[in-house]
Amino acid sequence: MRNWLLIGLLAAGATLLTGCATMTRTGAENWADATQRMEIDLRALGDDVNLVIMNKKSTRLTRYYIP
């Protein structure tokens, strides 16, 4: 049972990361968008850590361009 659950989770994760290839967007385009979102989130994580340990003043603005 545990093996089936692991296989199901891996299949679901692969499906969510690659996305569906439709007529308007390819799998590569979906992958590029997901990668861009992860990079933006990781940059923002550094700002959040600095905010928690009070290295910077609190602000709602970000210095990163978010499309």
PDBQT receptor file of N, H, CA, C and O in Angstrom, charges set to zero:
ATOM      1  N   MET A   1       0.828  -1.195   0.000  1.00  0.00    +0.000 N 
ATOM      2  CA  MET A   1       0.000   0.000   0.000  1.00  0.00    +0.000 C 
ATOM      3  C   MET A   1       0.873   1.262   0.000  1.00  0.00    +0.000 C 
ATOM      4  O   MET A   1       0.577   2.236  -0.692  1.00  0.00    +0.000 OA
ATOM      5  N   ARG A   2       1.935   1.225   0.774  1.00  0.00    +0.000 N 
ATOM      6  H   ARG A   2       2.176   0.434   1.336  1.00  0.00    +0.000 HD
ATOM      7  CA  ARG A   2       2.816   2.378   0.860  1.00  0.00    +0.000 C 
ATOM      8  C   ARG A   2       3.482   2.655  -0.492  1.00  0.00    +0.000 C 
ATOM      9  O   ARG A   2       3.672   3.813  -0.866  1.00  0.00    +0.000 OA
ATOM     10  N   ASN A   3       3.835   1.594  -1.222  1.00  0.00    +0.000 N 
ATOM     11  H   ASN A   3       3.680   0.654  -0.918  1.00  0.00    +0.000 HD
ATOM     12  CA  ASN A   3       4.454   1.768  -2.535  1.00  0.00    +0.000 C 
ATOM     13  C   ASN A   3       3.492   2.437  -3.514  1.00  0.00    +0.000 C 
ATOM     14  O   ASN A   3       3.895   3.306  -4.286  1.00  0.00    +0.000 OA
ATOM     15  N   TRP A   4       2.222   2.031  -3.482  1.00  0.00    +0.000 N 
ATOM     16  H   TRP A   4       1.895   1.325  -2.854  1.00  0.00    +0.000 HD
ATOM     17  CA  TRP A   4       1.234   2.654  -4.382  1.00  0.00    +0.000 C 
ATOM     18  C   TRP A   4       1.037   4.123  -4.048  1.00  0.00    +0.000 C 
ATOM     19  O   TRP A   4       0.878   4.954  -4.942  1.00  0.00    +0.000 OA
ATOM     20  N   LEU A   5       1.048   4.440  -2.775  1.00  0.00    +0.000 N 
ATOM     21  H   LEU A   5       1.178   3.765  -2.049  1.00  0.00    +0.000 HD
ATOM     22  CA  LEU A   5       0.909   5.835  -2.367  1.00  0.00    +0.000 C 
ATOM     23  C   LEU A   5       2.105   6.660  -2.847  1.00  0.00    +0.000 C 
ATOM     24  O   LEU A   5       1.930   7.780  -3.327  1.00  0.00    +0.000 OA
ATOM     25  N   LEU A   6       3.299   6.124  -2.721  1.00  0.00    +0.000 N 
ATOM     26  H   LEU A   6       3.441   5.214  -2.331  1.00  0.00    +0.000 HD
ATOM     27  CA  LEU A   6       4.496   6.820  -3.185  1.00  0.00    +0.000 C 
ATOM     28  C   LEU A   6       4.464   7.013  -4.700  1.00  0.00    +0.000 C 
ATOM     29  O   LEU A   6       4.804   8.088  -5.194  1.00  0.00    +0.000 OA
ATOM     30  N   ILE A   7       4.063   5.989  -5.433  1.00  0.00    +0.000 N 
ATOM     31  H   ILE A   7       3.787   5.116  -5.032  1.00  0.00    +0.000 HD
ATOM     32  CA  ILE A   7       3.971   6.104  -6.894  1.00  0.00    +0.000 C 
ATOM     33  C   ILE A   7       2.928   7.143  -7.276  1.00  0.00    +0.000 C 
ATOM     34  O   ILE A   7       3.150   7.926  -8.199  1.00  0.00    +0.000 OA
ATOM     35  N   GLY A   8       1.814   7.163  -6.593  1.00  0.00    +0.000 N 
ATOM     36  H   GLY A   8       1.634   6.527  -5.843  1.00  0.00    +0.000 HD
ATOM     37  CA  GLY A   8       0.769   8.150  -6.869  1.00  0.00    +0.000 C 
ATOM     38  C   GLY A   8       1.233   9.571  -6.592  1.00  0.00    +0.000 C 
ATOM     39  O   GLY A   8       0.947  10.482  -7.369  1.00  0.00    +0.000 OA
ATOM     40  N   LEU A   9       1.946   9.763  -5.494  1.00  0.00    +0.000 N 
ATOM     41  H   LEU A   9       2.179   9.023  -4.864  1.00  0.00    +0.000 HD
ATOM     42  CA  LEU A   9       2.450  11.095  -5.168  1.00  0.00    +0.000 C 
ATOM     43  C   LEU A   9       3.483  11.564  -6.179  1.00  0.00    +0.000 C 
ATOM     44  O   LEU A   9       3.484  12.735  -6.560  1.00  0.00    +0.000 OA
ATOM     45  N   LEU A  10       4.354  10.681  -6.618  1.00  0.00    +0.000 N 
ATOM     46  H   LEU A  10       4.354   9.730  -6.309  1.00  0.00    +0.000 HD
ATOM     47  CA  LEU A  10       5.352  11.038  -7.618  1.00  0.00    +0.000 C 
ATOM     48  C   LEU A  10       4.699  11.382  -8.956  1.00  0.00    +0.000 C 
ATOM     49  O   LEU A  10       5.107  12.331  -9.626  1.00  0.00    +0.000 OA
ATOM     50  N   ALA A  11       3.692  10.613  -9.338  1.00  0.00    +0.000 N 
ATOM     51  H   ALA A  11       3.360   9.842  -8.794  1.00  0.00    +0.000 HD
ATOM     52  CA  ALA A  11       2.987  10.886 -10.601  1.00  0.00    +0.000 C 
ATOM     53  C   ALA A  11       2.254  12.220 -10.520  1.00  0.00    +0.000 C 
ATOM     54  O   ALA A  11       2.267  12.991 -11.480  1.00  0.00    +0.000 OA
ATOM     55  N   ALA A  12       1.619  12.501  -9.390  1.00  0.00    +0.000 N 
ATOM     56  H   ALA A  12       1.609  11.875  -8.610  1.00  0.00    +0.000 HD
ATOM     57  CA  ALA A  12       0.906  13.772  -9.234  1.00  0.00    +0.000 C 
ATOM     58  C   ALA A  12       1.880  14.944  -9.255  1.00  0.00    +0.000 C 
ATOM     59  O   ALA A  12       1.598  15.978  -9.861  1.00  0.00    +0.000 OA
ATOM     60  N   GLY A  13       3.022  14.785  -8.595  1.00  0.00    +0.000 N 
ATOM     61  H   GLY A  13       3.250  13.945  -8.103  1.00  0.00    +0.000 HD
ATOM     62  CA  GLY A  13       4.020  15.856  -8.597  1.00  0.00    +0.000 C 
ATOM     63  C   GLY A  13       4.566  16.125  -9.981  1.00  0.00    +0.000 C 
ATOM     64  O   GLY A  13       4.742  17.282 -10.362  1.00  0.00    +0.000 OA
ATOM     65  N   ALA A  14       4.839  15.068 -10.746  1.00  0.00    +0.000 N 
ATOM     66  H   ALA A  14       4.696  14.128 -10.437  1.00  0.00    +0.000 HD
ATOM     67  CA  ALA A  14       5.347  15.243 -12.111  1.00  0.00    +0.000 C 
ATOM     68  C   ALA A  14       4.304  15.925 -12.987  1.00  0.00    +0.000 C 
ATOM     69  O   ALA A  14       4.649  16.753 -13.830  1.00  0.00    +0.000 OA
ATOM     70  N   THR A  15       3.038  15.585 -12.797  1.00  0.00    +0.000 N 
ATOM     71  H   THR A  15       2.758  14.912 -12.112  1.00  0.00    +0.000 HD
ATOM     72  CA  THR A  15       1.971  16.202 -13.586  1.00  0.00    +0.000 C 
ATOM     73  C   THR A  15       1.831  17.679 -13.242  1.00  0.00    +0.000 C 
ATOM     74  O   THR A  15       1.666  18.505 -14.140  1.00  0.00    +0.000 OA
ATOM     75  N   LEU A  16       1.892  18.022 -11.975  1.00  0.00    +0.000 N 
ATOM     76  H   LEU A  16       2.026  17.351 -11.245  1.00  0.00    +0.000 HD
ATOM     77  CA  LEU A  16       1.738  19.415 -11.575  1.00  0.00    +0.000 C 
ATOM     78  C   LEU A  16       2.921  20.277 -11.994  1.00  0.00    +0.000 C 
ATOM     79  O   LEU A  16       2.737  21.450 -12.319  1.00  0.00    +0.000 OA
ATOM     80  N   LEU A  17       4.119  19.729 -11.995  1.00  0.00    +0.000 N 
ATOM     81  H   LEU A  17       4.268  18.776 -11.731  1.00  0.00    +0.000 HD
ATOM     82  CA  LEU A  17       5.296  20.515 -12.359  1.00  0.00    +0.000 C 
ATOM     83  C   LEU A  17       5.385  20.770 -13.852  1.00  0.00    +0.000 C 
ATOM     84  O   LEU A  17       5.775  21.860 -14.271  1.00  0.00    +0.000 OA
ATOM     85  N   THR A  18       5.033  19.790 -14.654  1.00  0.00    +0.000 N 
ATOM     86  H   THR A  18       4.716  18.904 -14.314  1.00  0.00    +0.000 HD
ATOM     87  CA  THR A  18       5.179  19.961 -16.097  1.00  0.00    +0.000 C 
ATOM     88  C   THR A  18       3.973  20.631 -16.711  1.00  0.00    +0.000 C 
ATOM     89  O   THR A  18       4.108  21.319 -17.723  1.00  0.00    +0.000 OA
ATOM     90  N   GLY A  19       2.810  20.456 -16.143  1.00  0.00    +0.000 N 
ATOM     91  H   GLY A  19       2.699  19.896 -15.321  1.00  0.00    +0.000 HD
ATOM     92  CA  GLY A  19       1.604  21.072 -16.699  1.00  0.00    +0.000 C 
ATOM     93  C   GLY A  19       1.130  20.315 -17.918  1.00  0.00    +0.000 C 
ATOM     94  O   GLY A  19       1.734  19.329 -18.340  1.00  0.00    +0.000 OA
ATOM     95  N   CYS A  20       0.044  20.795 -18.470  1.00  0.00    +0.000 N 
ATOM     96  H   CYS A  20      -0.447  21.596 -18.127  1.00  0.00    +0.000 HD
ATOM     97  CA  CYS A  20      -0.520  20.151 -19.649  1.00  0.00    +0.000 C 
ATOM     98  C   CYS A  20      -0.064  20.896 -20.897  1.00  0.00    +0.000 C 
ATOM     99  O   CYS A  20       0.022  22.124 -20.905  1.00  0.00    +0.000 OA
ATOM    100  N   ALA A  21       0.222  20.150 -21.931  1.00  0.00    +0.000 N 
ATOM    101  H   ALA A  21       0.153  19.152 -21.924  1.00  0.00    +0.000 HD
ATOM    102  CA  ALA A  21       0.552  20.772 -23.210  1.00  0.00    +0.000 C 
ATOM    103  C   ALA A  21      -0.766  20.998 -23.949  1.00  0.00    +0.000 C 
ATOM    104  O   ALA A  21      -1.431  20.044 -24.353  1.00  0.00    +0.000 OA
ATOM    105  N   THR A  22      -1.130  22.246 -24.119  1.00  0.00    +0.000 N 
ATOM    106  H   THR A  22      -0.589  23.020 -23.791  1.00  0.00    +0.000 HD
ATOM    107  CA  THR A  22      -2.374  22.566 -24.802  1.00  0.00    +0.000 C 
ATOM    108  C   THR A  22      -2.066  23.191 -26.147  1.00  0.00    +0.000 C 
ATOM    109  O   THR A  22      -0.907  23.257 -26.558  1.00  0.00    +0.000 OA
ATOM    110  N   MET A  23      -3.088  23.645 -26.823  1.00  0.00    +0.000 N 
ATOM    111  H   MET A  23      -4.029  23.591 -26.489  1.00  0.00    +0.000 HD
ATOM    112  CA  MET A  23      -2.888  24.263 -28.128  1.00  0.00    +0.000 C 
ATOM    113  C   MET A  23      -2.180  25.605 -28.008  1.00  0.00    +0.000 C 
ATOM    114  O   MET A  23      -1.511  26.038 -28.946  1.00  0.00    +0.000 OA
ATOM    115  N   THR A  24      -2.318  26.256 -26.883  1.00  0.00    +0.000 N 
ATOM    116  H   THR A  24      -2.861  25.905 -26.121  1.00  0.00    +0.000 HD
ATOM    117  CA  THR A  24      -1.732  27.591 -26.743  1.00  0.00    +0.000 C 
ATOM    118  C   THR A  24      -0.396  27.591 -26.016  1.00  0.00    +0.000 C 
ATOM    119  O   THR A  24       0.412  28.498 -26.217  1.00  0.00    +0.000 OA
ATOM    120  N   ARG A  25      -0.150  26.592 -25.175  1.00  0.00    +0.000 N 
ATOM    121  H   ARG A  25      -0.807  25.856 -25.012  1.00  0.00    +0.000 HD
ATOM    122  CA  ARG A  25       1.088  26.558 -24.396  1.00  0.00    +0.000 C 
ATOM    123  C   ARG A  25       1.670  25.156 -24.435  1.00  0.00    +0.000 C 
ATOM    124  O   ARG A  25       0.945  24.166 -24.329  1.00  0.00    +0.000 OA
ATOM    125  N   THR A  26       2.968  25.084 -24.585  1.00  0.00    +0.000 N 
ATOM    126  H   THR A  26       3.556  25.888 -24.670  1.00  0.00    +0.000 HD
ATOM    127  CA  THR A  26       3.642  23.786 -24.585  1.00  0.00    +0.000 C 
ATOM    128  C   THR A  26       4.081  23.436 -23.174  1.00  0.00    +0.000 C 
ATOM    129  O   THR A  26       4.037  24.268 -22.268  1.00  0.00    +0.000 OA
ATOM    130  N   GLY A  27       4.504  22.197 -23.004  1.00  0.00    +0.000 N 
ATOM    131  H   GLY A  27       4.540  21.521 -23.740  1.00  0.00    +0.000 HD
ATOM    132  CA  GLY A  27       5.014  21.782 -21.706  1.00  0.00    +0.000 C 
ATOM    133  C   GLY A  27       6.250  22.563 -21.316  1.00  0.00    +0.000 C 
ATOM    134  O   GLY A  27       6.451  22.863 -20.139  1.00  0.00    +0.000 OA
ATOM    135  N   ALA A  28       7.093  22.901 -22.309  1.00  0.00    +0.000 N 
ATOM    136  H   ALA A  28       6.929  22.657 -23.265  1.00  0.00    +0.000 HD
ATOM    137  CA  ALA A  28       8.308  23.677 -22.024  1.00  0.00    +0.000 C 
ATOM    138  C   ALA A  28       7.960  25.077 -21.526  1.00  0.00    +0.000 C 
ATOM    139  O   ALA A  28       8.621  25.592 -20.624  1.00  0.00    +0.000 OA
ATOM    140  N   GLU A  29       6.938  25.694 -22.099  1.00  0.00    +0.000 N 
ATOM    141  H   GLU A  29       6.402  25.275 -22.832  1.00  0.00    +0.000 HD
ATOM    142  CA  GLU A  29       6.517  27.023 -21.641  1.00  0.00    +0.000 C 
ATOM    143  C   GLU A  29       5.960  26.961 -20.222  1.00  0.00    +0.000 C 
ATOM    144  O   GLU A  29       6.227  27.839 -19.402  1.00  0.00    +0.000 OA
ATOM    145  N   ASN A  30       5.188  25.920 -19.942  1.00  0.00    +0.000 N 
ATOM    146  H   ASN A  30       4.971  25.206 -20.608  1.00  0.00    +0.000 HD
ATOM    147  CA  ASN A  30       4.668  25.758 -18.578  1.00  0.00    +0.000 C 
ATOM    148  C   ASN A  30       5.806  25.543 -17.590  1.00  0.00    +0.000 C 
ATOM    149  O   ASN A  30       5.778  26.079 -16.482  1.00  0.00    +0.000 OA
ATOM    150  N   TRP A  31       6.811  24.758 -17.989  1.00  0.00    +0.000 N 
ATOM    151  H   TRP A  31       6.833  24.323 -18.889  1.00  0.00    +0.000 HD
ATOM    152  CA  TRP A  31       7.968  24.516 -17.126  1.00  0.00    +0.000 C 
ATOM    153  C   TRP A  31       8.740  25.806 -16.877  1.00  0.00    +0.000 C 
ATOM    154  O   TRP A  31       9.183  26.057 -15.756  1.00  0.00    +0.000 OA
ATOM    155  N   ALA A  32       8.906  26.630 -17.919  1.00  0.00    +0.000 N 
ATOM    156  H   ALA A  32       8.547  26.426 -18.830  1.00  0.00    +0.000 HD
ATOM    157  CA  ALA A  32       9.625  27.899 -17.775  1.00  0.00    +0.000 C 
ATOM    158  C   ALA A  32       8.881  28.828 -16.816  1.00  0.00    +0.000 C 
ATOM    159  O   ALA A  32       9.510  29.508 -16.006  1.00  0.00    +0.000 OA
ATOM    160  N   ASP A  33       7.557  28.863 -16.898  1.00  0.00    +0.000 N 
ATOM    161  H   ASP A  33       7.046  28.310 -17.556  1.00  0.00    +0.000 HD
ATOM    162  CA  ASP A  33       6.779  29.694 -15.979  1.00  0.00    +0.000 C 
ATOM    163  C   ASP A  33       6.915  29.217 -14.538  1.00  0.00    +0.000 C 
ATOM    164  O   ASP A  33       7.070  30.027 -13.624  1.00  0.00    +0.000 OA
ATOM    165  N   ALA A  34       6.857  27.905 -14.337  1.00  0.00    +0.000 N 
ATOM    166  H   ALA A  34       6.731  27.248 -15.080  1.00  0.00    +0.000 HD
ATOM    167  CA  ALA A  34       6.999  27.360 -12.986  1.00  0.00    +0.000 C 
ATOM    168  C   ALA A  34       8.385  27.664 -12.427  1.00  0.00    +0.000 C 
ATOM    169  O   ALA A  34       8.529  27.990 -11.249  1.00  0.00    +0.000 OA
ATOM    170  N   THR A  35       9.400  27.556 -13.277  1.00  0.00    +0.000 N 
ATOM    171  H   THR A  35       9.282  27.291 -14.234  1.00  0.00    +0.000 HD
ATOM    172  CA  THR A  35      10.761  27.855 -12.846  1.00  0.00    +0.000 C 
ATOM    173  C   THR A  35      10.904  29.322 -12.465  1.00  0.00    +0.000 C 
ATOM    174  O   THR A  35      11.545  29.649 -11.466  1.00  0.00    +0.000 OA
ATOM    175  N   GLN A  36      10.308  30.205 -13.260  1.00  0.00    +0.000 N 
ATOM    176  H   GLN A  36       9.787  29.940 -14.072  1.00  0.00    +0.000 HD
ATOM    177  CA  GLN A  36      10.374  31.635 -12.968  1.00  0.00    +0.000 C 
ATOM    178  C   GLN A  36       9.688  31.949 -11.640  1.00  0.00    +0.000 C 
ATOM    179  O   GLN A  36      10.197  32.743 -10.849  1.00  0.00    +0.000 OA
ATOM    180  N   ARG A  37       8.540  31.329 -11.396  1.00  0.00    +0.000 N 
ATOM    181  H   ARG A  37       8.126  30.684 -12.038  1.00  0.00    +0.000 HD
ATOM    182  CA  ARG A  37       7.840  31.553 -10.128  1.00  0.00    +0.000 C 
ATOM    183  C   ARG A  37       8.664  31.072  -8.944  1.00  0.00    +0.000 C 
ATOM    184  O   ARG A  37       8.710  31.735  -7.909  1.00  0.00    +0.000 OA
ATOM    185  N   MET A  38       9.320  29.913  -9.091  1.00  0.00    +0.000 N 
ATOM    186  H   MET A  38       9.282  29.374  -9.932  1.00  0.00    +0.000 HD
ATOM    187  CA  MET A  38      10.153  29.400  -8.001  1.00  0.00    +0.000 C 
ATOM    188  C   MET A  38      11.330  30.330  -7.719  1.00  0.00    +0.000 C 
ATOM    189  O   MET A  38      11.684  30.549  -6.561  1.00  0.00    +0.000 OA
ATOM    190  N   GLU A  39      11.941  30.879  -8.774  1.00  0.00    +0.000 N 
ATOM    191  H   GLU A  39      11.654  30.701  -9.716  1.00  0.00    +0.000 HD
ATOM    192  CA  GLU A  39      13.059  31.803  -8.581  1.00  0.00    +0.000 C 
ATOM    193  C   GLU A  39      12.610  33.070  -7.854  1.00  0.00    +0.000 C 
ATOM    194  O   GLU A  39      13.307  33.554  -6.963  1.00  0.00    +0.000 OA
ATOM    195  N   ILE A  40      11.448  33.607  -8.232  1.00  0.00    +0.000 N 
ATOM    196  H   ILE A  40      10.882  33.213  -8.956  1.00  0.00    +0.000 HD
ATOM    197  CA  ILE A  40      10.928  34.804  -7.572  1.00  0.00    +0.000 C 
ATOM    198  C   ILE A  40      10.622  34.510  -6.111  1.00  0.00    +0.000 C 
ATOM    199  O   ILE A  40      10.910  35.328  -5.237  1.00  0.00    +0.000 OA
ATOM    200  N   ASP A  41      10.032  33.334  -5.839  1.00  0.00    +0.000 N 
ATOM    201  H   ASP A  41       9.797  32.670  -6.549  1.00  0.00    +0.000 HD
ATOM    202  CA  ASP A  41       9.727  32.964  -4.458  1.00  0.00    +0.000 C 
ATOM    203  C   ASP A  41      11.001  32.812  -3.626  1.00  0.00    +0.000 C 
ATOM    204  O   ASP A  41      11.027  33.201  -2.459  1.00  0.00    +0.000 OA
ATOM    205  N   LEU A  42      12.044  32.254  -4.214  1.00  0.00    +0.000 N 
ATOM    206  H   LEU A  42      12.022  31.937  -5.162  1.00  0.00    +0.000 HD
ATOM    207  CA  LEU A  42      13.294  32.090  -3.465  1.00  0.00    +0.000 C 
ATOM    208  C   LEU A  42      13.950  33.441  -3.182  1.00  0.00    +0.000 C 
ATOM    209  O   LEU A  42      14.535  33.630  -2.115  1.00  0.00    +0.000 OA
ATOM    210  N   ARG A  43      13.861  34.382  -4.127  1.00  0.00    +0.000 N 
ATOM    211  H   ARG A  43      13.386  34.228  -4.993  1.00  0.00    +0.000 HD
ATOM    212  CA  ARG A  43      14.394  35.722  -3.869  1.00  0.00    +0.000 C 
ATOM    213  C   ARG A  43      13.617  36.397  -2.740  1.00  0.00    +0.000 C 
ATOM    214  O   ARG A  43      14.200  37.025  -1.858  1.00  0.00    +0.000 OA
ATOM    215  N   ALA A  44      12.304  36.257  -2.784  1.00  0.00    +0.000 N 
ATOM    216  H   ALA A  44      11.830  35.747  -3.501  1.00  0.00    +0.000 HD
ATOM    217  CA  ALA A  44      11.467  36.873  -1.760  1.00  0.00    +0.000 C 
ATOM    218  C   ALA A  44      11.689  36.217  -0.402  1.00  0.00    +0.000 C 
ATOM    219  O   ALA A  44      11.523  36.866   0.631  1.00  0.00    +0.000 OA
ATOM    220  N   LEU A  45      12.063  34.939  -0.389  1.00  0.00    +0.000 N 
ATOM    221  H   LEU A  45      12.199  34.412  -1.228  1.00  0.00    +0.000 HD
ATOM    222  CA  LEU A  45      12.326  34.249   0.868  1.00  0.00    +0.000 C 
ATOM    223  C   LEU A  45      13.465  34.920   1.628  1.00  0.00    +0.000 C 
ATOM    224  O   LEU A  45      13.413  35.052   2.851  1.00  0.00    +0.000 OA
ATOM    225  N   GLY A  46      14.498  35.343   0.893  1.00  0.00    +0.000 N 
ATOM    226  H   GLY A  46      14.540  35.235  -0.101  1.00  0.00    +0.000 HD
ATOM    227  CA  GLY A  46      15.598  36.056   1.542  1.00  0.00    +0.000 C 
ATOM    228  C   GLY A  46      15.131  37.344   2.190  1.00  0.00    +0.000 C 
ATOM    229  O   GLY A  46      15.568  37.688   3.288  1.00  0.00    +0.000 OA
ATOM    230  N   ASP A  47      14.233  38.065   1.505  1.00  0.00    +0.000 N 
ATOM    231  H   ASP A  47      13.878  37.786   0.613  1.00  0.00    +0.000 HD
ATOM    232  CA  ASP A  47      13.684  39.279   2.087  1.00  0.00    +0.000 C 
ATOM    233  C   ASP A  47      12.861  38.966   3.335  1.00  0.00    +0.000 C 
ATOM    234  O   ASP A  47      12.913  39.703   4.320  1.00  0.00    +0.000 OA
ATOM    235  N   ASP A  48      12.102  37.870   3.289  1.00  0.00    +0.000 N 
ATOM    236  H   ASP A  48      12.060  37.271   2.489  1.00  0.00    +0.000 HD
ATOM    237  CA  ASP A  48      11.280  37.502   4.439  1.00  0.00    +0.000 C 
ATOM    238  C   ASP A  48      12.141  37.132   5.641  1.00  0.00    +0.000 C 
ATOM    239  O   ASP A  48      11.810  37.482   6.774  1.00  0.00    +0.000 OA
ATOM    240  N   VAL A  49      13.236  36.429   5.402  1.00  0.00    +0.000 N 
ATOM    241  H   VAL A  49      13.504  36.144   4.481  1.00  0.00    +0.000 HD
ATOM    242  CA  VAL A  49      14.133  36.058   6.500  1.00  0.00    +0.000 C 
ATOM    243  C   VAL A  49      14.721  37.315   7.120  1.00  0.00    +0.000 C 
ATOM    244  O   VAL A  49      14.783  37.432   8.343  1.00  0.00    +0.000 OA
ATOM    245  N   ASN A  50      15.156  38.262   6.286  1.00  0.00    +0.000 N 
ATOM    246  H   ASN A  50      15.106  38.167   5.292  1.00  0.00    +0.000 HD
ATOM    247  CA  ASN A  50      15.699  39.515   6.813  1.00  0.00    +0.000 C 
ATOM    248  C   ASN A  50      14.658  40.280   7.624  1.00  0.00    +0.000 C 
ATOM    249  O   ASN A  50      14.988  40.914   8.627  1.00  0.00    +0.000 OA
ATOM    250  N   LEU A  51      13.408  40.220   7.192  1.00  0.00    +0.000 N 
ATOM    251  H   LEU A  51      13.139  39.705   6.378  1.00  0.00    +0.000 HD
ATOM    252  CA  LEU A  51      12.345  40.899   7.925  1.00  0.00    +0.000 C 
ATOM    253  C   LEU A  51      12.135  40.255   9.295  1.00  0.00    +0.000 C 
ATOM    254  O   LEU A  51      11.944  40.951  10.292  1.00  0.00    +0.000 OA
ATOM    255  N   VAL A  52      12.172  38.916   9.339  1.00  0.00    +0.000 N 
ATOM    256  H   VAL A  52      12.328  38.350   8.529  1.00  0.00    +0.000 HD
ATOM    257  CA  VAL A  52      11.939  38.207  10.601  1.00  0.00    +0.000 C 
ATOM    258  C   VAL A  52      13.062  38.491  11.595  1.00  0.00    +0.000 C 
ATOM    259  O   VAL A  52      12.803  38.688  12.783  1.00  0.00    +0.000 OA
ATOM    260  N   ILE A  53      14.305  38.513  11.120  1.00  0.00    +0.000 N 
ATOM    261  H   ILE A  53      14.515  38.353  10.156  1.00  0.00    +0.000 HD
ATOM    262  CA  ILE A  53      15.405  38.765  12.047  1.00  0.00    +0.000 C 
ATOM    263  C   ILE A  53      15.724  40.255  12.156  1.00  0.00    +0.000 C 
ATOM    264  O   ILE A  53      16.734  40.645  12.741  1.00  0.00    +0.000 OA
ATOM    265  N   MET A  54      14.852  41.073  11.587  1.00  0.00    +0.000 N 
ATOM    266  H   MET A  54      14.032  40.756  11.111  1.00  0.00    +0.000 HD
ATOM    267  CA  MET A  54      14.864  42.530  11.722  1.00  0.00    +0.000 C 
ATOM    268  C   MET A  54      16.130  43.185  11.179  1.00  0.00    +0.000 C 
ATOM    269  O   MET A  54      16.677  44.095  11.802  1.00  0.00    +0.000 OA
ATOM    270  N   ASN A  55      16.592  42.726  10.027  1.00  0.00    +0.000 N 
ATOM    271  H   ASN A  55      16.148  41.987   9.521  1.00  0.00    +0.000 HD
ATOM    272  CA  ASN A  55      17.708  43.388   9.376  1.00  0.00    +0.000 C 
ATOM    273  C   ASN A  55      17.247  44.541   8.492  1.00  0.00    +0.000 C 
ATOM    274  O   ASN A  55      18.039  45.414   8.139  1.00  0.00    +0.000 OA
ATOM    275  N   LYS A  56      15.974  44.541   8.138  1.00  0.00    +0.000 N 
ATOM    276  H   LYS A  56      15.330  43.832   8.424  1.00  0.00    +0.000 HD
ATOM    277  CA  LYS A  56      15.441  45.578   7.265  1.00  0.00    +0.000 C 
ATOM    278  C   LYS A  56      14.158  46.141   7.852  1.00  0.00    +0.000 C 
ATOM    279  O   LYS A  56      13.497  45.509   8.676  1.00  0.00    +0.000 OA
ATOM    280  N   LYS A  57      13.824  47.347   7.407  1.00  0.00    +0.000 N 
ATOM    281  H   LYS A  57      14.361  47.860   6.738  1.00  0.00    +0.000 HD
ATOM    282  CA  LYS A  57      12.554  47.931   7.828  1.00  0.00    +0.000 C 
ATOM    283  C   LYS A  57      11.409  47.213   7.125  1.00  0.00    +0.000 C 
ATOM    284  O   LYS A  57      11.580  46.713   6.013  1.00  0.00    +0.000 OA
ATOM    285  N   SER A  58      10.279  47.159   7.744  1.00  0.00    +0.000 N 
ATOM    286  H   SER A  58      10.140  47.565   8.647  1.00  0.00    +0.000 HD
ATOM    287  CA  SER A  58       9.111  46.497   7.191  1.00  0.00    +0.000 C 
ATOM    288  C   SER A  58       8.550  47.293   6.016  1.00  0.00    +0.000 C 
ATOM    289  O   SER A  58       8.421  48.515   6.093  1.00  0.00    +0.000 OA
ATOM    290  N   THR A  59       8.219  46.599   4.932  1.00  0.00    +0.000 N 
ATOM    291  H   THR A  59       8.325  45.607   4.869  1.00  0.00    +0.000 HD
ATOM    292  CA  THR A  59       7.617  47.220   3.768  1.00  0.00    +0.000 C 
ATOM    293  C   THR A  59       6.788  46.190   3.014  1.00  0.00    +0.000 C 
ATOM    294  O   THR A  59       7.030  44.987   3.114  1.00  0.00    +0.000 OA
ATOM    295  N   ARG A  60       5.818  46.670   2.268  1.00  0.00    +0.000 N 
ATOM    296  H   ARG A  60       5.621  47.647   2.187  1.00  0.00    +0.000 HD
ATOM    297  CA  ARG A  60       5.016  45.770   1.450  1.00  0.00    +0.000 C 
ATOM    298  C   ARG A  60       5.519  45.726   0.015  1.00  0.00    +0.000 C 
ATOM    299  O   ARG A  60       5.007  44.953  -0.795  1.00  0.00    +0.000 OA
ATOM    300  N   LEU A  61       6.504  46.533  -0.307  1.00  0.00    +0.000 N 
ATOM    301  H   LEU A  61       6.920  47.161   0.351  1.00  0.00    +0.000 HD
ATOM    302  CA  LEU A  61       7.006  46.604  -1.668  1.00  0.00    +0.000 C 
ATOM    303  C   LEU A  61       8.117  45.593  -1.880  1.00  0.00    +0.000 C 
ATOM    304  O   LEU A  61       8.798  45.199  -0.933  1.00  0.00    +0.000 OA
ATOM    305  N   THR A  62       8.298  45.177  -3.121  1.00  0.00    +0.000 N 
ATOM    306  H   THR A  62       7.745  45.498  -3.890  1.00  0.00    +0.000 HD
ATOM    307  CA  THR A  62       9.392  44.289  -3.474  1.00  0.00    +0.000 C 
ATOM    308  C   THR A  62      10.259  44.977  -4.509  1.00  0.00    +0.000 C 
ATOM    309  O   THR A  62       9.770  45.775  -5.310  1.00  0.00    +0.000 OA
ATOM    310  N   ARG A  63      11.521  44.673  -4.492  1.00  0.00    +0.000 N 
ATOM    311  H   ARG A  63      11.918  44.025  -3.842  1.00  0.00    +0.000 HD
ATOM    312  CA  ARG A  63      12.408  45.296  -5.461  1.00  0.00    +0.000 C 
ATOM    313  C   ARG A  63      12.531  44.454  -6.719  1.00  0.00    +0.000 C 
ATOM    314  O   ARG A  63      13.249  44.832  -7.645  1.00  0.00    +0.000 OA
ATOM    315  N   TYR A  64      11.845  43.323  -6.768  1.00  0.00    +0.000 N 
ATOM    316  H   TYR A  64      11.262  43.016  -6.015  1.00  0.00    +0.000 HD
ATOM    317  CA  TYR A  64      11.917  42.424  -7.912  1.00  0.00    +0.000 C 
ATOM    318  C   TYR A  64      10.761  42.683  -8.856  1.00  0.00    +0.000 C 
ATOM    319  O   TYR A  64       9.652  42.998  -8.427  1.00  0.00    +0.000 OA
ATOM    320  N   TYR A  65      11.030  42.547 -10.145  1.00  0.00    +0.000 N 
ATOM    321  H   TYR A  65      11.931  42.291 -10.494  1.00  0.00    +0.000 HD
ATOM    322  CA  TYR A  65       9.985  42.666 -11.150  1.00  0.00    +0.000 C 
ATOM    323  C   TYR A  65       9.192  41.376 -11.181  1.00  0.00    +0.000 C 
ATOM    324  O   TYR A  65       9.760  40.304 -11.389  1.00  0.00    +0.000 OA
ATOM    325  N   ILE A  66       7.897  41.464 -10.979  1.00  0.00    +0.000 N 
ATOM    326  H   ILE A  66       7.436  42.335 -10.810  1.00  0.00    +0.000 HD
ATOM    327  CA  ILE A  66       7.025  40.289 -11.011  1.00  0.00    +0.000 C 
ATOM    328  C   ILE A  66       6.053  40.479 -12.157  1.00  0.00    +0.000 C 
ATOM    329  O   ILE A  66       5.182  41.348 -12.099  1.00  0.00    +0.000 OA
ATOM    330  N   PRO A  67       6.196  39.665 -13.210  1.00  0.00    +0.000 N 
ATOM    331  CA  PRO A  67       5.312  39.828 -14.380  1.00  0.00    +0.000 C 
ATOM    332  C   PRO A  67       3.900  39.409 -14.098  1.00  0.00    +0.000 C 
ATOM    333  O   PRO A  67       3.044  39.488 -14.980  1.00  0.00    +0.000 OA
TER     334      PRO A  67
